[in-house]
Amino acid sequence: MIGIRRLTPTLRKRLQSPLGLLIRGSFDETMRELEKLVERERPSKVISVGDVISDNMIKHNILPQVLVVDNRVMRKTIKPILADVDRTLHVKNPRGTLTDEAWLVIQEAMEGSKRTRVLVDGEEDLITLVAVLCAPEDAIVVYGQPHEGIVVIKVTDQMKEVVRGIVEAMETTNKLHHVRI
């Protein structure tokens, strides 16, 4: 990746639709379904993106190997979630962007078997795209779909192509000061 990728209004609208399987319901209902899916699919790695989804997965004993959080929910600061991890990596990623640093940190988080928390200074939503592209084949990436449920993305070559197309459609800039934080 070269420079900073910025979300366009067209892509923002496109990303409002789930990228994977939408599981509707309450936290308890979605976690029961996710647990069944994980047992059935036996993913190579489980990655969660977002504080609420990560917290709910941990509370329901579905332990992500990589969890990406920003200590914020709907742009409001929250108390950090309790997660038993081997390491915490830090990354700056302003709202509506993907930085080179985000790519490097997510790649590092995916390496090996250490349970890793990635703490984002900025916004973690778009890091879902990076997680899909950096995750091993047959991993799953889970994120919340506000007011609807959760989305589970199974990482396949086909899904990586879809996500690569989205990332390539983002505007490229080398200047963060153009980005609204």
N, C-alpha and C positions, 0 to 999 in steps of 0.2 A: 504494500500500500504506500502511496506517496501523497503526503499532505493530509488534509482533513476532509472527510466526506460530510456533506451537509444534506439533510433531508429536504426535498422539494415539496411544495404543496400537493402535487399530484401523488407522490409517493406516500405522503402523510395520510392521505385519504385511502390509498390502497392498503396501507398497513393497519387500518382500523379493522379490517377483516382478519379472522384467524388464519395463521400460516399453516396450521396443522389441524389435528382432531380437537374440536371444541367439546369439552365435557361440561354440560350445564348442571347447575345445582348449587346447594349450600356447600360450605367448606367441608363438612362431614361427608356429604354425598360425593363430592368430587374426589376427595381423598380416598374413599372406599373404591371408587372406580379406578383411580390411578394405581392404587395398591394392586388390584387385580391385573391391570395392564402390565405393571412391572413384573409381577409373578409369571405372567403368561409369556411376555416378550423377552425377559431376561436381558435387558439392554447392556451394552458394553460399558456404558457410563451414564449416570443420571446427572443432569445439569439443571439447576433452577435459576431463574432470572426474576428478581423482584423480592421485596421484603416479605410481603404477605404470603406469597406462594411458598417461599423458603421456610418461613416460620410454621406454616400449616403442615408442610411435608415433614418437618422435624417432629412436630407434636404428634403426628400420626405414624412415626417411626419409618418414614420413607426417606432415607438419608441420602441427600445428593452428594456426589463426590466433588462437585464444584457448585458453589452457590454465589450468585452475583447480586449484591445488595448496595443500596445507597443511603440506608437509614432514613428513608423518606417514603411516605405513602400519599399518593395524590398530591405531591409537592409539599406536604407537611412533614416536618422532622419528627421522627419517632425514636423511642428507646431502641438501641441496637438489639437484634434478636440474639438469643443464646444458641450458639452452635458449637459443637465439639469438633474443631478442625485442627489439622496439623500445622497449617500456616495461613496467614492473611497477606494477600497482595493488595497494593493500593494503585489506583489509576485515576487520572483526571479525564473526564469525558463530558464536555458541556452538552446541555440539552439540544436535541435535534442533530447531533453530530456523531461521527465515529472518528476517533483520533488514531494515529499510528501507535501511540502508547497503548490504546485499548487492544489492538491486535496483538502486540507483543505480550501483554499481561495475560490475555486469555489463552494464547498459545502456551505460555508457561504454566498456567493453571491446569491445562489439559494433560500435561506431561506427567508420566508416572502414576502412582496410586495414592499420593497424599491427598487427604481431604482438604480442600482449599476454599477459603472465602475470598472473594474479590470485592473489595470495598471501593465503590465508585464515588469520587468527588465530582458531582454533576448529576448525570442521569444515566440509568442503566438500561432503559427500554431497548434502545437500538443495539445494545451489546448482544441481544438475542441473535441477531444476524451473524455476528462474529462467532458466537458460540456454535451455531450450526456449521459454519464453514471450518472451524477449528476442531470440532468434535470428531471422535473416531466413528467409523461406519457402525450402524446399529445402536448408537447412543440415542438417548432421548433428551430433548430440551423442553422444559416445562415453564410456562409463564402464565400470569393471570390475565383474564379478559374481564375488565371491570364490569360489574353488575350482571355478568353472565355466567362465569365459571372459570375454567382453566383450559389452556391450550397445550397439547402435547405434540411436539414435532419429532417424528422418527427421522434420524439422520440417514439419508441414503444419497447416492450419487445424484439422483433426480432432484431431490430436495435441495442439495447443494447448488445445483444449476439454477434453480428458481431463485434462491437467496443471492447467489452471485450476480444474477441479472438485476436484482433490486439494488445491491451495493453499487454496481457499475452505473446504474441510472442516477445515483446521487451526484450532486454538484461537488466538484473538487475545488478546494481552496487551500492556500497555505497560511491563511490569516485567521486566527481565532477572534480577532476583534470584530469581525463581520457577523459573528454568531451571537444570537440572543441567548443569554444565560439566565 
